C-alpha cells in the first residue's frame, strides 16, 4: 500500500520557517521525505534549523537547505526561488507562512505605515512568491501552494482588524489560484490556525488567566501546538489531500 502522506522526491519552500508554525511545517515535511528550504530573514537562524532537521533525519530521505530571505523585498524572493532551483532543481510545494502584525488597537489609530506593512508582508509578498513559482508548476502540470492564514480572517476584531483583513485576503488568494490553475493540476489551499503556542501569539497564552479566557469557548478547551498545524500542511501537500483545493481549513480546537 502506498503511503498517502509520503513527500519523498518533493521540494518545498517554507517561508518564516525558523520558529513556530513554519519551523514545525518544515520539520514534518522533511520527516515525510521532502527536501525543504528553511527560510527567514536571518541566515544564521536558517542554518541552525536546517542543521537540526538534517541531524534528526540522518539516513532518511528528507533534508533541509537554508536560504535566507526577507519577504518584504521582491529581489530577495526572486533569489530564494532561483537559489532553490539551482540547488534542488525544482519547486513542488510552496508554503507561504511568514507574516507580521505590528499594530494592536482600533482601526482609527493604525498609522498608514503599519497598515501598509501588514498588507505588504501578509498579502503582496505571497502574491509575488506565487507569481514566481506558478510558471514552472504549470509547465510540469503539478504543484501545491499553501498559505498559512488565520481564524482572524474569518472573524471580526476590534483590535486586530487589519491583520484580519490581510488574512482574509490570503484565503481569497488561495481560492483564486485554485480557480485559475486547477486545470494544470495545481492545488492551492489556506490553513486558518486558531490560538497556537508560538512567540507570535505569546501575549495570548503566556499568562494562565489569559490563556483560560482565550480558550474558554473552544471545544477542546486548550491551546494548539505548532505540530498540529504541521500535520495539516503535510496532509494538504501530499497525495492524501490531492482532491482538496480552493479551501480554507480551520484548525482551531473547535472555536
Residue pairs with C-beta under 8 A, 6 or more apart in sequence:
2 239
4 238
4 239
4 240
5 32
5 234
5 235
5 238
5 239
5 240
6 32
6 33
6 238
6 239
7 29
7 32
7 33
7 34
7 62
7 93
7 234
7 237
7 238
8 32
8 33
8 34
8 61
8 62
9 33
10 29
10 33
10 34
10 35
10 92
10 93
10 237
11 34
11 35
11 36
11 37
11 84
11 88
11 89
11 90
11 91
11 92
11 93
12 26
12 29
12 34
12 35
12 36
12 37
12 91
12 92
12 93
12 94
12 95
12 237
13 36
13 37
13 39
13 80
13 81
13 84
13 91
13 93
13 94
13 95
13 129
13 133
14 22
14 25
14 26
14 29
14 36
14 37
14 38
14 39
14 95
14 97
15 22
15 39
15 40
15 69
15 71
15 95
15 96
15 97
15 98
15 129
16 22
16 39
16 40
16 71
16 97
16 98
16 99
17 23
17 25
17 26
17 36
17 38
17 39
17 40
17 46
17 49
17 95
17 97
18 38
18 40
18 42
18 45
18 46
18 48
18 49
19 40
19 45
19 198
19 199
20 196
20 198
20 199
20 200
20 226
21 97
21 148
21 193
21 196
21 198
21 226
21 229
21 230
22 40
22 95
22 97
22 98
22 148
23 38
23 49
23 226
24 225
24 226
24 227
24 229
24 230
25 95
25 97
25 148
25 229
25 230
25 233
25 234
26 36
26 38
26 49
26 53
26 64
27 53
27 56
27 230
28 227
28 230
28 231
28 233
28 234
29 36
29 62
29 93
29 95
29 230
29 233
29 234
29 237
30 36
30 53
30 57
30 62
30 63
30 64
31 56
31 57
31 60
31 62
32 62
32 234
32 238
33 60
33 61
33 62
34 62
34 92
34 93
34 237
35 62
35 63
35 64
35 65
35 88
36 53
36 62
36 63
36 64
36 65
37 64
37 65
37 66
37 67
37 80
37 84
37 88
38 46
38 49
38 50
38 53
38 64
38 65
38 66
38 67
39 46
39 66
39 67
39 68
39 69
39 80
39 98
40 46
40 68
40 69
40 98
41 68
41 69
41 70
42 68
43 66
43 68
46 66
46 67
46 68
47 66
49 64
49 66
50 64
50 65
50 66
51 64
53 62
53 63
53 64
54 63
54 64
57 63
57 64
65 84
65 87
65 88
67 79
67 80
67 83
67 84
67 87
69 76
69 77
69 79
69 80
70 76
71 77
71 98
71 121
71 125
71 129
72 117
72 120
72 121
72 125
74 128
77 125
77 128
77 129
77 132
78 132
80 129
81 91
81 129
81 132
81 133
84 91
85 91
85 136
90 136
90 140
91 133
91 136
91 137
91 143
92 137
92 142
92 143
92 144
93 143
93 144
93 145
93 146
93 237
94 129
94 130
94 133
94 143
94 144
94 145
94 146
95 146
95 147
95 148
95 233
95 237
96 125
96 126
96 129
96 130
96 145
96 146
96 147
96 148
96 170
97 148
98 121
98 125
99 121
99 122
99 148
99 166
99 167
99 200
100 117
100 118
100 121
100 122
101 118
101 160
101 163
101 200
102 114
102 117
102 118
103 110
103 111
103 114
103 115
103 118
103 162
103 163
104 159
104 160
105 159
106 158
106 159
106 161
107 161
107 162
110 161
110 162
114 162
115 162
118 162
118 163
118 165
118 166
119 162
119 165
119 166
119 169
122 163
122 166
122 167
122 169
122 170
123 166
123 169
123 170
123 173
126 147
126 170
126 173
127 173
130 145
130 173
130 177
133 143
133 145
134 143
134 145
134 177
134 181
134 186
136 143
137 143
137 181
137 184
137 186
138 181
138 184
138 186
141 184
141 185
142 185
142 186
143 181
143 184
143 185
143 186
143 187
144 186
144 187
144 188
144 236
144 237
145 174
145 177
145 186
145 187
145 188
145 189
146 174
146 188
146 189
146 190
146 191
146 233
146 236
146 237
147 170
147 171
147 173
147 174
147 188
147 189
147 190
147 191
148 170
148 190
148 191
148 193
148 229
148 233
149 167
149 168
149 170
149 171
149 174
149 190
149 191
149 192
149 248
150 163
150 164
150 167
150 192
150 193
151 192
151 193
151 194
151 250
151 252
151 255
152 160
152 163
152 164
152 167
153 164
153 165
153 166
153 167
153 168
153 169
153 170
153 171
153 190
153 192
153 248
154 168
154 171
154 192
154 248
154 250
155 164
156 164
157 163
157 164
167 192
170 190
171 190
171 192
171 248
173 188
173 190
174 188
174 189
174 190
174 246
174 247
174 248
175 188
175 246
177 186
177 188
178 186
178 187
178 188
178 189
178 245
178 246
178 247
179 246
181 188
182 245
182 246
187 236
187 241
187 242
187 244
187 245
188 245
188 246
189 236
189 241
189 244
189 245
189 246
189 247
189 248
189 249
190 247
190 248
190 249
191 229
191 232
191 233
191 236
191 248
191 249
191 251
192 248
192 249
192 250
192 251
192 252
193 224
193 229
193 251
193 252
194 218
194 224
194 250
194 251
194 252
194 253
194 255
195 201
195 204
195 205
195 214
195 215
195 218
195 223
195 224
195 252
195 253
195 255
196 223
196 224
196 225
196 226
196 228
196 229
197 205
197 223
197 224
197 225
197 226
198 226
203 210
204 210
204 211
204 214
205 211
205 214
205 223
211 223
214 223
215 221
215 222
215 223
215 253
217 255
218 252
218 253
218 254
218 255
219 253
219 254
219 255
220 253
220 254
221 253
222 253
223 253
224 251
224 252
224 253
228 251
229 251
232 249
232 251
234 240
235 241
236 244
236 249
